[in-house]
Structure formats: structure tokens, C-alpha cells
Amino acid sequence: MQSCIRRCSETVVRGVFCNRHLSPSLPLVSLWFQQRSHTPARPAKPTDPPFIGDSYMSEDVPPQTGCPDSIRSRVGKTEFGERFLESIPVLQWAKHVTPEQHRRLSRYPGAHGWGGIDYDSEILILSKIKIMLILFTMCLWIVVVFRTNGAIIKGFEEDVGSRTTHYTFSTNTLMNSMLSYAGIGYRRPPVSKETRYIFLPDHDRDYLLMKAAATHTLVDRGREKGKNPVKYFGEDVSAEKLKMYHPDFIRYLRNRFLRSSTLKTRFKDIYRPSTGATMLLAALHTCDQVSAYGFMTPDYKKYSDHYYDKNYHPVGFFANHDLRMEMNLWQQLHKAGLMRLYMRN
């Protein structure tokens, strides 16, 4: 495993409430969204080191649908039953902004908490995000298209489409993507009236950029100091268009589904689920049905790393993600009947 951080490529996730059949050659997800019901969080194991933090906030949100074949109705009968928390908060939103929650989450660094994040100047921006739960509470027959990081669209519309309803990223992956893929046409995230931007908060940079975007001001400090968020998100960016994953959710995914041996190494603080894994597991926690297309499978060596590669490039493995573990998880979830993983065979 290489010690450098994995470079940013694109992941596309398409949600279709009517389970429309889509080409298995594309990395897509078929989603049917609903709200979550209440399940108490499991306390941390006494043997866990403190940074693991296997205890989480719980949302008391009644389900909108009563689908008899939903993931929630089946998960308890599978090997994932004890791991799965229906009530875990997927996104951060206004009611989570309290000094008590800041003290609790300050114990965990990176994407897994609010360690190093200032409450007054950074966390309070979340109080402006009044509707951050809307992504996962819709109950309409619509198609949603998710893209991440280096979302190269021009010239590949026939394969990856042209719409983007939700763009998932961290500030670090966004800046790296703009640098790495400028030569093949990537200038900024997709911008449209329907596009929403979902931050995966790795650093204080994400809160600072969100604050600037929500208030239409320049970033006031940090590595992006003086930068104008309009350059990335368009003139009509607003608090309504901004969302952010809850650090409890990211930590929970790491602890319950992707507890890699990397956590026993010096790279434990930078390790987290990949952006694509976060999006797919979010779907499993917010949908009645999930179908996934184009995610990494055991025959990955047959295919180039990116769909836009002109020449074959092998998949790279780096310390901040465990892509092989994620690949095995997709196989297990498919065999358990909790999602449909489309494979070329």
C-alpha cells in the first residue's frame, strides 16, 4: 500500500426511484429515498482505542414509506443486522449545532469528527443550512445523478450523461481535481440550477469554503484564503444548495463496514471510506432499494482506472482508502440481498 493520498477521479451515482434499468457499464446507483426510523446507537467496545468512537447521535425520524421489501425490513435477517443503524444522521443540519455536540465530536479528527474545527467561526455556519436533510427525505419519482471529484463530462455524455443533481467532494479533492484534470477539460464542479453540493468534511477547509459559499463572501482564512466560491459553484450558489455529511456517519461507516487494518498503522488518522463508498453506503441507509453499477469488482485488473483514460492505467491503491476491502463489501452486500451489484459477467 502506497503512503501517498489517492488522487481524485470521478464517481457517478445515478438514483432512479422507479428502478429503471440502466447500462451495467456505468457506475450508477438506483435509489428510492425515505426517512429513517429510530434505533439506539451501540456503545463503544471497551477494547476499542478512543479514536474509534463507536457511539453516535441518533435521529428520531419516522419512515415515510412502508415498503414490505425495503432494506430495513431485510437487513436484520442478514450478517449486517447488528452493524446497521437506521437512525444514524447522514447529513449535518441546523439542529446538530450545539456546544455539547461540538465537545463530543471534538475528540475525533478529520472526516470523523470536529477535531480542530472552531465552533464560533466554522461550525455555526451549519445553522444557516436549514434544509440539509432534504436530499434524503424526498419521496418522489425522479432521477438524481451524483458525481464526485474530477467529473469529466464533455465528450463522454453518451456514457455518463450530462445532468448533475448532486456533486460530492471535499475541498482537498476539489482542488486536486482542478489541478490534475485541467488538461482534459475539468475546470470546476458541474454547475446548474438543480445541482446541489455535498461536502465530505476532511478538514476545516470544508467548513471555511462552505461558510464563504453560503454567505457569498471570500474565504477568510486557510489555504483557500481570498478565493471566491462563485468560481466553483456558480453565481446562484446559496445555503440551500449546500450540504455536508455528518462526521458520525463517516465514522460509523469506517467502524462498522470498513474497519481496515490501516487503522492499526501510522496512517489511521487519514484513513476513511472513499467518496464513492460513502455515497453508496449513504444510499443503503436512506433507500428502500439500491442497485449499483460500475463499482470495483474482483476482475478490476481488466479495466483502466478511469473511463476517460485514452490508454490503460491500472487502479492505484493508497493509504487513505482500502479499495479492496470496499470491493469485498460490495460483494457481501450483493450476496446478502441488500443491493443489486451489476457486474459484467
C-alpha positions as CSV (number, residue, x, y, z in Angstrom):
1,M,0.0,0.0,0.0
2,Q,1.5,3.3,-1.0
3,S,1.7,6.0,1.6
4,C,0.5,9.0,-0.5
5,I,-3.1,10.1,-0.7
6,R,-5.1,8.7,-3.6
7,R,-5.6,11.1,-6.5
8,C,-9.1,12.2,-7.3
9,S,-11.1,10.5,-10.0
10,E,-14.8,10.7,-10.7
11,T,-17.6,8.5,-9.3
12,V,-21.0,8.8,-10.8
13,V,-24.1,7.7,-8.9
14,R,-27.5,7.8,-10.5
15,G,-30.6,7.5,-8.5
16,V,-33.8,6.3,-10.1
17,F,-36.9,5.9,-7.9
18,C,-38.7,3.7,-10.4
19,N,-35.8,1.2,-10.6
20,R,-35.4,1.9,-14.3
21,H,-32.9,-0.5,-15.9
22,L,-29.6,1.2,-16.7
23,S,-26.5,0.1,-18.6
24,P,-24.2,-2.0,-16.3
25,S,-21.2,-0.4,-18.0
26,L,-21.7,2.8,-15.9
27,P,-21.1,3.3,-12.2
28,L,-24.7,4.0,-11.1
29,V,-27.0,3.5,-8.2
30,S,-30.7,3.1,-8.3
31,L,-32.2,4.8,-5.2
32,W,-35.6,5.0,-3.6
33,F,-35.3,7.6,-0.8
34,Q,-37.1,7.6,2.6
35,Q,-36.6,9.0,6.0
36,R,-35.1,6.9,8.8
37,S,-36.7,5.4,12.0
38,H,-35.2,5.4,15.4
39,T,-32.6,2.8,16.5
40,P,-30.4,3.4,19.6
41,A,-26.7,3.6,18.9
42,R,-24.4,0.8,20.3
43,P,-21.9,1.9,22.9
44,A,-18.2,1.7,22.1
45,K,-16.4,-1.6,22.9
46,P,-14.2,-1.4,26.0
47,T,-11.3,-2.7,23.9
48,D,-11.6,0.0,21.2
49,P,-9.0,2.8,21.3
50,P,-10.6,6.2,22.0
51,F,-10.3,7.4,18.4
52,I,-12.7,4.7,17.1
53,G,-15.7,6.2,18.9
54,D,-18.3,3.6,18.1
55,S,-21.2,5.6,19.6
56,Y,-23.3,8.0,17.6
57,M,-26.1,10.6,17.6
58,S,-29.5,9.1,16.8
59,E,-32.2,10.7,14.7
60,D,-35.9,10.1,15.7
61,V,-37.4,10.3,12.2
62,P,-40.3,8.1,11.3
63,P,-40.2,6.3,7.9
64,Q,-42.3,7.8,5.1
65,T,-42.9,4.5,3.3
66,G,-44.0,1.0,4.3
67,C,-42.3,-0.9,1.5
68,P,-42.5,-4.6,2.5
69,D,-39.3,-5.4,0.7
70,S,-37.2,-2.5,1.9
71,I,-33.6,-2.8,3.0
72,R,-34.7,-2.0,6.6
73,S,-37.2,-4.9,6.5
74,R,-34.4,-7.3,5.4
75,V,-31.2,-6.2,7.0
76,G,-32.0,-7.7,10.4
77,K,-32.0,-11.2,8.8
78,T,-28.5,-10.8,7.3
79,E,-25.0,-10.7,8.7
80,F,-25.2,-6.9,8.6
81,G,-28.1,-6.7,11.1
82,E,-26.1,-5.9,14.1
83,R,-23.9,-3.3,12.3
84,F,-26.7,-1.4,10.6
85,L,-28.2,1.8,12.4
86,E,-31.3,3.0,10.7
87,S,-31.3,6.2,12.8
88,I,-27.7,7.4,12.1
89,P,-27.7,11.0,10.9
90,V,-26.4,11.0,7.3
91,L,-26.1,14.8,6.9
92,Q,-25.3,17.7,9.2
93,W,-28.0,20.3,9.7
94,A,-29.1,23.1,12.0
95,K,-30.3,21.1,15.0
96,H,-26.9,19.4,15.3
97,V,-25.2,22.7,16.0
98,T,-24.8,22.8,19.8
99,P,-21.8,23.3,22.2
100,E,-22.5,19.9,23.6
101,Q,-22.2,18.2,20.2
102,H,-19.0,20.2,19.5
103,R,-17.4,18.9,22.7
104,R,-18.4,15.4,21.9
105,L,-17.2,15.4,18.3
106,S,-14.0,17.4,19.0
107,R,-12.4,14.1,20.2
108,Y,-12.3,12.8,16.6
109,P,-10.1,14.2,13.9
110,G,-10.6,14.5,10.1
111,A,-13.8,13.4,8.5
112,H,-14.8,11.5,11.6
113,G,-15.4,14.5,13.9
114,W,-14.9,18.1,14.7
115,G,-11.4,17.9,16.0
116,G,-9.6,21.2,15.2
117,I,-12.8,22.8,14.0
118,D,-13.6,26.1,15.7
119,Y,-17.2,26.3,16.9
120,D,-17.8,30.0,16.7
121,S,-16.2,30.7,13.3
122,E,-16.8,27.4,11.4
123,I,-19.4,25.1,13.0
124,L,-22.0,27.8,13.4
125,I,-22.3,28.1,9.6
126,L,-24.3,24.9,9.7
127,S,-27.1,26.8,11.4
128,K,-27.7,28.5,8.1
129,I,-28.3,25.2,6.3
130,K,-31.9,24.9,7.1
131,I,-32.8,22.0,4.8
132,M,-29.8,19.8,4.7
133,L,-32.0,16.7,5.3
134,I,-33.9,17.2,2.0
135,L,-31.6,15.0,0.0
136,F,-32.7,12.0,1.9
137,T,-36.4,12.8,2.6
138,M,-37.8,13.1,-0.9
139,C,-40.5,10.6,-1.8
140,L,-41.0,11.5,-5.5
141,W,-40.5,9.5,-8.7
142,I,-37.4,11.4,-10.0
143,V,-34.0,10.7,-11.3
144,V,-31.0,12.0,-9.4
145,V,-27.4,11.9,-10.7
146,F,-24.4,12.1,-8.3
147,R,-20.9,12.9,-9.4
148,T,-17.7,13.3,-7.4
149,N,-14.2,14.8,-7.8
150,G,-12.9,15.0,-11.4
151,A,-16.3,14.9,-13.1
152,I,-15.3,14.9,-16.7
153,I,-18.5,15.1,-18.8
154,K,-17.7,16.7,-22.1
155,G,-17.1,14.1,-24.8
156,F,-18.5,11.3,-22.6
157,E,-22.1,12.3,-22.5
158,E,-23.3,9.1,-24.2
159,D,-21.7,7.0,-21.4
160,V,-22.0,9.2,-18.3
161,G,-24.9,11.6,-19.2
162,S,-24.8,15.3,-18.7
163,R,-27.0,16.1,-15.7
164,T,-25.7,16.5,-12.2
165,T,-28.1,16.9,-9.3
166,H,-25.6,16.3,-6.5
167,Y,-21.8,16.7,-6.6
168,T,-19.9,15.1,-3.7
169,F,-16.4,16.2,-2.8
170,S,-14.0,17.5,-0.1
171,T,-12.3,20.8,-0.6
172,N,-9.0,18.9,-0.9
173,T,-10.3,16.6,-3.6
174,L,-11.9,19.5,-5.5
175,M,-8.7,21.5,-5.6
176,N,-6.6,18.4,-6.5
177,S,-9.1,17.5,-9.3
178,M,-8.9,21.0,-10.8
179,L,-5.1,20.8,-10.8
180,S,-4.8,17.1,-12.0
181,Y,-7.5,17.1,-14.7
182,A,-7.3,20.6,-16.2
183,G,-5.5,19.2,-19.2
184,I,-8.5,17.0,-20.1
185,G,-11.2,19.7,-19.6
186,Y,-12.0,19.8,-15.9
187,R,-12.3,23.4,-14.8
188,R,-14.8,23.3,-11.8
189,P,-17.7,21.2,-10.5
190,P,-20.8,20.9,-12.7
191,V,-23.0,24.0,-12.3
192,S,-26.7,24.1,-12.9
193,K,-29.9,25.2,-11.3
194,E,-30.6,21.7,-9.9
195,T,-27.1,20.9,-8.8
196,R,-26.5,20.5,-5.0
197,Y,-23.0,20.3,-3.4
198,I,-22.3,17.8,-0.7
199,F,-19.1,18.4,1.3
200,L,-17.3,15.4,2.7
201,P,-15.5,17.3,5.5
202,D,-11.9,16.2,5.8
203,H,-10.5,19.4,7.2
204,D,-11.5,22.9,8.5
205,R,-11.1,23.9,4.8
206,D,-14.5,22.4,4.0
207,Y,-16.3,24.4,6.7
208,L,-14.5,27.6,5.6
209,L,-15.4,27.1,2.0
210,M,-19.0,26.3,2.8
211,K,-19.2,29.4,5.0
212,A,-17.9,31.5,2.2
213,A,-20.3,29.9,-0.4
214,A,-23.3,30.3,1.9
215,T,-22.7,33.9,2.6
216,H,-21.3,34.9,-0.8
217,T,-18.0,36.1,0.7
218,L,-14.4,35.3,0.0
219,V,-12.8,32.5,2.1
220,D,-11.5,34.4,5.1
221,R,-8.5,32.2,6.1
222,G,-6.7,29.0,5.5
223,R,-5.3,27.5,2.3
224,E,-8.2,28.9,0.2
225,K,-7.9,32.4,1.8
226,G,-9.2,35.1,-0.7
227,K,-10.8,32.6,-3.1
228,N,-14.3,33.3,-4.4
229,P,-16.6,30.3,-4.1
230,V,-18.7,31.6,-7.0
231,K,-15.7,30.4,-9.2
232,Y,-16.5,26.8,-8.2
233,F,-20.3,26.7,-7.5
234,G,-21.7,29.5,-9.8
235,E,-23.4,32.8,-9.2
236,D,-26.6,31.4,-7.7
237,V,-24.9,29.3,-5.0
238,S,-26.8,29.6,-1.7
239,A,-27.1,27.8,1.6
240,E,-30.0,25.8,0.1
241,K,-27.6,24.3,-2.4
242,L,-25.0,23.2,0.2
243,K,-25.0,20.0,2.2
244,M,-22.4,18.2,4.4
245,Y,-22.1,14.6,5.6
246,H,-22.3,14.2,9.4
247,P,-19.0,13.1,10.9
248,D,-20.8,10.5,13.0
249,F,-22.0,8.9,9.7
250,I,-18.5,8.8,8.2
251,R,-17.0,7.4,11.5
252,Y,-19.8,4.8,11.6
253,L,-19.1,3.6,8.1
254,R,-15.5,3.3,8.9
255,N,-16.1,1.4,12.2
256,R,-19.0,-0.9,11.2
257,F,-18.4,-1.6,7.5
258,L,-14.8,-0.7,6.5
259,R,-12.7,-1.2,9.6
260,S,-9.4,-1.7,7.7
261,S,-6.1,-2.9,9.1
262,T,-4.9,0.6,8.2
263,L,-6.4,1.8,11.5
264,K,-3.5,-0.1,13.2
265,T,-0.9,1.9,11.3
266,R,0.5,5.4,11.3
267,F,-2.0,6.3,8.6
268,K,-5.0,5.8,10.8
269,D,-5.9,9.5,11.0
270,I,-6.1,9.9,7.2
271,Y,-7.9,6.7,6.5
272,R,-11.6,6.9,5.6
273,P,-14.2,5.4,3.2
274,S,-13.7,6.6,-0.3
275,T,-16.1,9.2,-1.7
276,G,-17.8,6.6,-3.8
277,A,-18.1,4.2,-0.9
278,T,-19.6,6.9,1.3
279,M,-22.2,7.7,-1.4
280,L,-23.2,4.1,-1.9
281,L,-23.5,3.3,1.8
282,A,-25.5,6.5,2.3
283,A,-27.9,5.1,-0.3
284,L,-28.2,1.9,1.7
285,H,-29.2,3.9,4.7
286,T,-31.7,6.1,3.1
287,C,-33.4,4.0,0.4
288,D,-35.7,1.1,0.1
289,Q,-33.9,-0.4,-2.9
290,V,-30.4,0.1,-4.2
291,S,-28.8,-1.1,-7.4
292,A,-25.2,-0.3,-8.1
293,Y,-23.4,-0.2,-11.5
294,G,-19.7,0.1,-12.3
295,F,-18.3,-0.2,-8.8
296,M,-15.0,-2.1,-8.4
297,T,-15.3,-5.9,-8.8
298,P,-12.8,-8.8,-8.4
299,D,-11.9,-8.6,-12.2
300,Y,-10.9,-4.9,-11.9
301,K,-7.5,-5.6,-13.4
302,K,-9.2,-6.0,-16.8
303,Y,-10.3,-2.3,-16.8
304,S,-8.5,1.0,-16.8
305,D,-8.7,3.2,-13.7
306,H,-10.9,5.9,-15.3
307,Y,-13.5,5.9,-18.0
308,Y,-11.8,8.8,-19.8
309,D,-8.3,7.2,-19.9
310,K,-7.0,7.1,-23.5
311,N,-4.5,4.4,-22.5
312,Y,-4.8,1.6,-19.9
313,H,-3.9,2.7,-16.4
314,P,-4.1,0.2,-13.5
315,V,-6.1,1.0,-10.4
316,G,-3.9,2.7,-7.8
317,F,-4.1,1.7,-4.1
318,F,-3.2,4.3,-1.4
319,A,-3.2,4.6,2.4
320,N,-6.3,6.8,2.9
321,H,-8.7,4.2,1.4
322,D,-8.9,0.4,1.4
323,L,-10.4,-0.2,-2.1
324,R,-10.0,-3.9,-1.9
325,M,-12.0,-4.0,1.3
326,E,-14.7,-1.9,-0.3
327,M,-14.8,-4.2,-3.3
328,N,-15.3,-7.2,-0.9
329,L,-18.0,-5.3,0.9
330,W,-20.0,-4.7,-2.3
331,Q,-19.8,-8.5,-3.0
332,Q,-21.1,-9.2,0.5
333,L,-24.0,-6.8,0.4
334,H,-25.0,-8.1,-3.0
335,K,-25.0,-11.7,-1.7
336,A,-27.0,-10.7,1.3
337,G,-29.6,-9.3,-1.0
338,L,-29.3,-5.7,0.4
339,M,-28.3,-4.3,-3.0
340,R,-28.0,-5.4,-6.6
341,L,-24.4,-5.1,-7.8
342,Y,-24.3,-5.2,-11.6
343,M,-21.2,-6.9,-12.9
344,R,-20.0,-7.5,-16.5
345,N,-20.4,-11.3,-16.0
